[in-house]
Amino acid sequence: MSLLLYGHPFSSYTQKVLIALYENATRFEFRTIGPDTPQHVAEWRRRWPLSKFPLLVDGARDIAETSIIIEYLQLVHPGPVRLLPEAPLAALEVRFLDRFFDLHVMDAAQHAVDGALTGDAARRREGLERSVEKLGRAYGWLETRLVGRNWAAGEDFTMADCAAAPSLFYADWVHPIPAALTALRAYRTRLLGRPSFARAVEEARPFRPLFPLGAPERD
C-alpha cells in the first residue's frame, strides 16, 4: 500500500510535508480534504478525530503533526536528502528552527487570517495588528540569524527549511518583510526557487482566491 497524505494544497502545513516528500521523490497518493471529496473527509476524520491536516497514512500507521511526519519519513522512507542531521546537536538546532517557523512565523500570520475570516472589521483589524507585531519581532531575529547562511541551519536544506518556506511565503503576504531585512528577503527568494517548494506553490495557485486578506499579485 502506498503512502497516503490527507491535506489541502493551499494549506501551509500541508505544503511543509509536501516539500519533504518532493525533496526525496517519495511516492505517495494525495487525498484532498474539501467539499468535493466527502469520502476523503470522512476517512480523515475517522483516522484523526482532532481533524487537523495533514495526516500521513502508512499502512496501519496514522502519523499526525508535520514535524513528526517529516522525521517519520526520514526513519522509515529515507531518501537522498537528509532533512534532519545525524549529529545530535545539529539536529537539535534544526528542530528548534522548525519550531520557530511554525510557532513564531506561521502561527503569528494566522492571527490576521483568522481575524479576516470572521467578517468583522474590528476583529480583522485586531488580528492584523497582532500579526504585524509578532511577525516584526520574528523577522528581526531571523535577519540576524540568517546572515552568512544559505539555508536556515547552514549549507544543507533541512526540515527547518520545509517549515520556513510556507510560513514566510504567507507571512510576507500578511506583513511584507521590510526592504532593510536583506538577508531574510533573499532567503525567502531562495526558498521560492527551490524546486520542491516551487512545485507546491504552483499546485496551490488555483486556490489563491481563498486567501481572506487578498492574495497579492506576485510570487
C-alpha positions as CSV (number, residue, x, y, z in Angstrom):
1,M,0.0,0.0,0.0
2,S,1.4,3.4,-1.0
3,L,1.7,6.3,1.4
4,L,-1.4,8.5,1.7
5,L,-1.4,12.2,2.5
6,Y,-4.6,13.9,3.6
7,G,-4.5,17.7,3.3
8,H,-5.1,20.6,1.1
9,P,-2.7,22.2,-1.5
10,F,-3.2,25.7,-0.1
11,S,-2.6,24.7,3.5
12,S,0.8,25.9,4.8
13,Y,1.2,22.9,7.0
14,T,0.3,20.5,4.1
15,Q,2.9,22.3,2.0
16,K,5.5,21.7,4.7
17,V,5.1,18.0,4.3
18,L,4.8,18.1,0.6
19,I,8.2,19.8,0.4
20,A,9.7,16.9,2.3
21,L,8.1,14.3,0.1
22,Y,9.1,16.1,-3.1
23,E,12.7,16.6,-1.9
24,N,13.2,12.8,-1.9
25,A,10.8,12.0,-4.7
26,T,8.9,9.8,-2.3
27,R,5.9,8.1,-3.9
28,F,2.6,8.9,-2.3
29,E,-1.1,9.4,-3.0
30,F,-2.5,12.8,-2.2
31,R,-6.1,13.0,-0.9
32,T,-7.5,16.5,-0.9
33,I,-9.7,17.5,2.0
34,G,-12.6,19.6,0.8
35,P,-16.3,19.8,-0.1
36,D,-15.8,18.0,-3.3
37,T,-14.2,14.9,-1.6
38,P,-16.6,13.9,1.2
39,Q,-15.2,10.4,1.2
40,H,-11.7,11.7,2.0
41,V,-13.0,14.0,4.7
42,A,-14.9,11.1,6.4
43,E,-11.9,8.8,6.3
44,W,-9.5,11.5,7.5
45,R,-11.8,12.3,10.5
46,R,-12.2,8.7,11.3
47,R,-8.4,8.3,11.4
48,W,-7.7,11.6,13.2
49,P,-10.7,12.9,15.2
50,L,-8.9,16.1,16.0
51,S,-9.5,17.0,12.3
52,K,-6.2,18.7,11.7
53,F,-4.3,18.2,8.5
54,P,-2.0,17.0,7.1
55,L,-2.2,13.4,8.1
56,L,0.1,10.7,6.7
57,V,-1.1,7.1,6.5
58,D,1.4,4.4,6.1
59,G,-0.4,1.0,6.1
60,A,-1.8,0.6,9.6
61,R,0.0,3.7,10.9
62,D,-1.6,7.2,11.1
63,I,1.0,9.9,11.6
64,A,0.0,13.4,12.6
65,E,1.8,16.7,13.2
66,T,4.1,17.9,10.4
67,S,7.5,17.7,12.2
68,I,6.7,14.2,13.3
69,I,5.7,13.2,9.8
70,I,8.9,14.5,8.3
71,E,11.0,12.7,11.0
72,Y,9.0,9.5,10.4
73,L,9.6,9.8,6.6
74,Q,13.4,10.0,7.3
75,L,13.3,7.0,9.6
76,V,11.0,4.7,7.5
77,H,11.1,6.1,4.0
78,P,14.6,7.7,3.7
79,G,15.8,9.3,0.5
80,P,19.0,11.0,-0.7
81,V,18.2,14.3,1.0
82,R,18.6,14.0,4.8
83,L,16.2,16.6,6.3
84,L,17.4,16.0,9.9
85,P,21.2,15.9,10.6
86,E,22.7,12.8,12.1
87,A,24.7,14.8,14.7
88,P,22.6,15.3,17.8
89,L,23.4,19.0,18.4
90,A,23.0,19.9,14.7
91,A,19.6,18.0,14.7
92,L,18.6,20.0,17.8
93,E,19.2,23.3,16.0
94,V,17.1,22.1,13.1
95,R,14.3,21.1,15.4
96,F,14.5,24.5,17.2
97,L,14.3,26.4,13.9
98,D,11.5,24.2,12.7
99,R,9.5,25.1,15.9
100,F,10.5,28.8,15.4
101,F,9.0,29.0,11.9
102,D,5.9,27.1,13.0
103,L,5.2,28.9,16.2
104,H,6.6,32.4,15.6
105,V,6.0,32.9,11.9
106,M,3.3,30.6,10.6
107,D,1.1,30.8,13.7
108,A,1.8,34.6,14.0
109,A,0.5,35.2,10.5
110,Q,-2.6,33.1,11.3
111,H,-3.9,35.8,13.7
112,A,-4.6,38.1,10.7
113,V,-6.1,35.3,8.6
114,D,-8.4,34.2,11.5
115,G,-9.5,37.8,12.1
116,A,-10.3,38.3,8.5
117,L,-12.3,35.1,8.3
118,T,-14.7,36.4,11.0
119,G,-16.0,39.0,8.6
120,D,-16.0,41.5,11.5
121,A,-14.0,44.7,10.7
122,A,-12.8,45.2,14.3
123,R,-11.6,41.6,14.7
124,R,-9.9,41.8,11.3
125,R,-8.0,44.9,12.4
126,E,-7.1,43.4,15.7
127,G,-5.9,40.2,14.1
128,L,-3.7,42.1,11.6
129,E,-2.2,44.3,14.3
130,R,-1.3,41.2,16.4
131,S,0.3,39.5,13.4
132,V,2.3,42.6,12.5
133,E,3.6,42.9,16.0
134,K,4.6,39.3,16.3
135,L,6.0,39.0,12.8
136,G,8.0,42.1,13.2
137,R,9.9,40.6,16.1
138,A,10.3,37.3,14.4
139,Y,11.6,38.9,11.2
140,G,14.2,40.9,13.2
141,W,15.5,37.8,14.9
142,L,15.7,35.9,11.7
143,E,17.6,38.6,9.9
144,T,20.5,38.3,12.4
145,R,20.3,34.5,12.3
146,L,20.4,34.2,8.5
147,V,23.4,36.4,7.7
148,G,26.0,34.3,6.0
149,R,23.7,31.2,5.8
150,N,22.3,29.7,2.6
151,W,19.6,27.8,4.4
152,A,18.1,28.1,7.9
153,A,20.6,25.8,9.7
154,G,23.6,26.4,7.4
155,E,24.5,24.9,4.0
156,D,22.2,22.0,4.0
157,F,18.4,22.1,3.2
158,T,16.6,20.6,6.2
159,M,13.3,20.2,8.0
160,A,13.7,23.8,9.2
161,D,13.5,25.0,5.6
162,C,10.4,22.8,5.0
163,A,8.8,24.8,7.7
164,A,10.3,28.2,6.7
165,A,9.1,28.1,3.0
166,P,5.3,28.2,3.5
167,S,5.5,30.2,6.7
168,L,7.5,33.0,5.1
169,F,5.5,32.7,1.9
170,Y,2.2,33.5,3.6
171,A,3.6,35.8,6.3
172,D,5.0,38.1,3.7
173,W,1.5,38.4,2.3
174,V,0.2,39.4,5.7
175,H,3.1,41.7,6.7
176,P,5.6,42.3,3.9
177,I,9.2,41.7,5.0
178,P,10.9,45.2,5.2
179,A,13.3,46.1,2.5
180,A,16.0,46.7,5.1
181,L,16.0,43.0,6.1
182,T,18.0,41.9,3.1
183,A,19.2,38.5,4.4
184,L,15.6,37.4,5.2
185,R,14.2,38.7,1.9
186,A,17.0,36.8,0.0
187,Y,16.3,33.7,2.0
188,R,12.6,33.8,1.1
189,T,13.6,34.2,-2.6
190,R,15.9,31.1,-2.4
191,L,13.0,29.1,-0.9
192,L,10.7,30.1,-3.7
193,G,13.4,28.9,-6.2
194,R,13.7,25.5,-4.5
195,P,12.1,23.0,-6.9
196,S,10.2,21.2,-4.2
197,F,8.6,24.4,-2.9
198,A,8.1,25.9,-6.3
199,R,6.0,22.8,-7.2
200,A,3.9,23.2,-4.0
201,V,3.3,26.9,-4.8
202,E,2.2,26.1,-8.4
203,E,-0.2,23.3,-7.2
204,A,-1.8,25.8,-4.7
205,R,-2.1,28.7,-7.2
206,P,-5.7,27.9,-8.3
207,F,-6.8,28.4,-4.6
208,R,-5.4,31.9,-4.1
209,P,-8.9,33.5,-4.1
210,L,-9.5,31.7,-0.8
211,F,-6.9,33.9,1.0
212,P,-9.2,36.1,3.1
213,L,-6.8,39.1,3.1
214,G,-6.5,39.1,-0.7
215,A,-3.5,37.3,-2.3
216,P,-1.0,39.8,-3.8
217,E,-0.2,39.9,-7.5
218,R,3.2,38.3,-7.0
219,D,5.0,35.1,-6.1
